[in-house]
Amino acid sequence: MMVIILSIKEKKRENGKEEELELGEVKEVEQEIVSEIEKISEEVKATEQVEVVEEKPKFTFPEWVEYPWMYIKPKNPDLYRSWLQSWGDLLLKWASFHVKHVVSIHDLLSTPPYSKLSVEYLREIMNYLVKTGFAKWLDENRLRVYWKSLEELADYLYNWSLNTGTIYFTPYDLLQEGPEIIKNLPTEDILQIINILISSKKAKWLDKNRKAVRILLPEPKEK
């Protein structure tokens, strides 16, 4: 009888040890899960802290560039004028968006949708801009486009100078460190803009030989 009782007690002890082992294993698994969750949480936080690089906006072409007939020169005079105006306006807006003051036939022939036009058609469109005062030929291939007039660019440069405190500069300085809209200009245009500022008494020569300029501060308004 004693043997039977001892056997029962031993079994209970063994069962108790097994239960303790099972509880221990469960706790270990729980700890591993908690550690894994904490690790994932840290990775998520690190990902959220990474600076998001915004893509530059792309130029949106009008719907009519998908129309096949826009790549054929109309024979009707009225339609031809409308065709020239549509392509001319598009070229100006596209150049403005990309801050291009000079466009070339060579570049346009490799740039959709202009690449779908013949060289002859491109020349006619570019000649239209010249006739309407929005461009001039620099040579047989390159066209200087005026999506901003020289006077507007002079005002832009003046305001930029005041806002940044850059009141002393040369054309070379502007080509190297000026605002994008100015440093992409042909050098002769920068000189014309400087002359416009001097003529309007918004700037003066510090050294004309070196083309060094000083921006004049606006006079305070009388109260």
C-alpha positions as CSV (number, residue, x, y, z in Angstrom):
1,M,0.0,0.0,0.0
2,M,2.9,2.3,0.9
3,V,4.5,1.6,-2.5
4,I,1.4,2.5,-4.3
5,I,1.1,5.8,-2.4
6,L,4.7,6.7,-3.1
7,S,4.3,5.9,-6.8
8,I,1.3,8.3,-6.9
9,K,3.3,11.0,-5.2
10,E,6.3,10.5,-7.5
11,K,4.0,10.8,-10.5
12,K,2.6,14.0,-9.2
13,R,6.1,15.4,-8.7
14,E,7.0,14.4,-12.2
15,N,3.9,16.0,-13.6
16,G,4.6,19.2,-11.6
17,K,8.1,19.3,-13.1
18,E,6.7,18.9,-16.6
19,E,4.2,21.7,-16.0
20,E,7.1,23.9,-14.7
21,L,9.1,23.1,-17.8
22,E,6.1,23.8,-20.1
23,L,5.5,27.2,-18.4
24,G,9.2,28.0,-18.7
25,E,9.1,27.3,-22.4
26,V,6.0,29.4,-22.9
27,K,7.7,32.3,-21.1
28,E,10.8,32.0,-23.3
29,V,8.6,32.0,-26.5
30,E,6.7,35.1,-25.1
31,Q,10.0,36.8,-24.5
32,E,11.2,36.1,-28.0
33,I,8.0,37.4,-29.5
34,V,8.2,40.6,-27.4
35,S,11.8,41.1,-28.5
36,E,10.9,40.6,-32.1
37,I,8.0,43.1,-31.9
38,E,10.4,45.7,-30.3
39,K,12.9,45.1,-33.1
40,I,10.3,45.5,-35.8
41,S,9.0,48.7,-34.0
42,E,12.5,50.2,-34.0
43,E,12.9,49.4,-37.7
44,V,9.6,51.1,-38.5
45,K,10.6,54.2,-36.6
46,A,14.0,54.3,-38.4
47,T,12.2,54.0,-41.7
48,E,9.8,56.8,-40.8
49,Q,12.8,59.0,-40.0
50,V,14.4,58.6,-43.4
51,E,14.0,61.8,-45.4
52,V,11.6,61.3,-48.3
53,V,13.1,62.6,-51.5
54,E,10.3,64.3,-53.5
55,E,10.3,63.7,-57.2
56,K,10.6,66.8,-59.4
57,P,7.3,67.7,-61.0
58,K,7.1,66.8,-64.7
59,F,5.9,69.1,-67.5
60,T,2.4,68.3,-68.5
61,F,1.8,68.4,-72.2
62,P,-1.6,69.4,-73.5
63,E,-4.0,66.7,-74.7
64,W,-3.6,67.8,-78.4
65,V,-0.1,66.4,-78.7
66,E,-1.7,63.0,-79.0
67,Y,-3.6,64.1,-82.1
68,P,-1.9,62.8,-85.2
69,W,-3.1,65.8,-87.3
70,M,-1.1,68.2,-85.1
71,Y,2.1,66.9,-86.7
72,I,0.9,67.8,-90.2
73,K,1.1,71.4,-91.4
74,P,-2.5,72.6,-92.4
75,K,-3.0,74.1,-95.8
76,N,-5.8,76.4,-94.7
77,P,-4.3,79.8,-93.7
78,D,-6.4,80.2,-90.6
79,L,-5.7,76.7,-89.4
80,Y,-2.0,77.2,-90.2
81,R,-1.8,80.3,-88.0
82,S,-3.6,78.4,-85.2
83,W,-1.2,75.5,-85.6
84,L,1.8,77.8,-85.4
85,Q,0.4,79.5,-82.3
86,S,-0.3,76.2,-80.5
87,W,3.2,74.9,-81.1
88,G,4.9,78.2,-80.4
89,D,3.0,78.7,-77.1
90,L,3.9,75.1,-76.1
91,L,7.6,75.6,-76.9
92,L,7.7,78.8,-74.7
93,K,5.9,77.1,-71.8
94,W,8.1,74.0,-72.0
95,A,11.3,76.1,-72.1
96,S,10.0,78.2,-69.2
97,F,9.3,75.1,-67.1
98,H,12.8,73.7,-67.7
99,V,14.4,77.2,-67.4
100,K,15.8,77.0,-70.9
101,H,16.7,80.3,-72.5
102,V,18.2,78.7,-75.5
103,V,16.7,75.8,-77.5
104,S,18.2,74.1,-80.5
105,I,16.7,72.2,-83.4
106,H,19.1,69.3,-82.6
107,D,17.8,69.0,-79.0
108,L,14.2,69.2,-80.0
109,L,14.6,66.4,-82.6
110,S,15.4,64.1,-79.7
111,T,12.8,65.4,-77.4
112,P,9.1,64.1,-77.6
113,P,6.7,65.4,-78.8
114,Y,8.9,67.8,-80.9
115,S,10.8,64.8,-82.2
116,K,7.7,63.9,-84.2
117,L,8.0,67.1,-86.2
118,S,10.2,67.5,-89.2
119,V,13.1,69.9,-89.3
120,E,11.2,72.1,-91.7
121,Y,8.2,72.3,-89.4
122,L,10.4,73.1,-86.4
123,R,12.0,75.9,-88.3
124,E,8.6,77.3,-89.2
125,I,7.4,77.2,-85.6
126,M,10.7,78.8,-84.4
127,N,10.5,81.5,-87.1
128,Y,6.9,82.2,-85.9
129,L,8.3,83.0,-82.4
130,V,10.9,85.3,-84.0
131,K,8.3,87.2,-86.0
132,T,6.1,87.6,-82.9
133,G,9.0,89.0,-80.8
134,F,9.4,86.0,-78.5
135,A,12.7,84.7,-79.9
136,K,15.7,85.4,-82.0
137,W,18.1,83.2,-83.9
138,L,21.6,82.8,-82.4
139,D,22.8,80.7,-85.3
140,E,21.2,78.3,-87.8
141,N,20.5,75.7,-85.0
142,R,20.0,77.7,-81.8
143,L,17.1,79.9,-80.8
144,R,17.1,82.3,-77.9
145,V,13.5,82.2,-76.5
146,Y,12.0,85.1,-74.4
147,W,9.5,83.5,-72.0
148,K,10.5,86.4,-69.8
149,S,11.5,89.8,-71.1
150,L,14.9,91.3,-70.3
151,E,13.1,93.9,-68.2
152,E,11.3,91.2,-66.2
153,L,14.6,89.4,-65.7
154,A,16.2,92.7,-64.5
155,D,13.5,93.1,-61.9
156,Y,14.0,89.5,-60.8
157,L,17.7,90.0,-60.4
158,Y,17.2,93.2,-58.5
159,N,14.7,91.6,-56.0
160,W,17.0,88.5,-55.6
161,S,19.9,90.8,-54.8
162,L,18.0,92.6,-52.1
163,N,16.5,89.4,-50.6
164,T,19.9,87.6,-50.5
165,G,22.1,90.6,-49.7
166,T,24.1,90.0,-52.8
167,I,24.6,93.7,-53.7
168,Y,28.1,93.3,-55.3
169,F,28.7,91.0,-58.2
170,T,30.1,90.6,-61.7
171,P,28.5,88.7,-64.6
172,Y,31.0,85.8,-63.8
173,D,29.6,85.7,-60.3
174,L,26.0,85.4,-61.6
175,L,27.0,82.7,-64.0
176,Q,28.6,80.7,-61.1
177,E,26.3,81.4,-58.1
178,G,23.3,83.4,-59.3
179,P,19.7,82.2,-59.3
180,E,19.0,79.4,-61.9
181,I,16.9,81.7,-64.0
182,I,19.8,84.1,-64.4
183,K,22.9,81.9,-64.5
184,N,21.4,79.9,-67.5
185,L,21.3,83.1,-69.6
186,P,23.8,83.9,-72.4
187,T,26.5,86.2,-71.1
188,E,25.4,89.0,-73.4
189,D,21.9,88.9,-71.9
190,I,23.3,89.3,-68.4
191,L,25.2,92.4,-69.5
192,Q,22.0,93.8,-71.0
193,I,20.1,93.1,-67.8
194,I,22.9,94.9,-65.8
195,N,22.6,97.9,-68.2
196,I,18.8,98.0,-67.6
197,L,19.4,98.1,-63.9
198,I,22.0,100.9,-64.3
199,S,19.7,102.9,-66.6
200,S,16.8,102.6,-64.1
201,K,19.2,103.7,-61.3
202,K,18.9,100.4,-59.5
203,A,22.6,99.7,-59.8
204,K,25.9,101.4,-60.7
205,W,29.3,100.4,-62.0
206,L,32.0,99.8,-59.4
207,D,34.5,98.9,-62.0
208,K,33.3,99.1,-65.6
209,N,36.4,97.3,-67.0
210,R,35.8,94.3,-64.7
211,K,32.0,94.7,-65.1
212,A,31.7,94.9,-61.3
213,V,28.3,96.2,-60.2
214,R,26.8,97.4,-57.0
215,I,23.0,97.2,-56.4
216,L,21.5,100.4,-55.1
217,L,19.1,100.1,-52.2
218,P,15.7,101.6,-52.7
219,E,15.2,105.0,-51.0
220,P,13.0,104.9,-47.9
221,K,9.4,106.0,-48.4
222,E,8.4,109.3,-46.8
223,K,6.0,109.0,-44.0
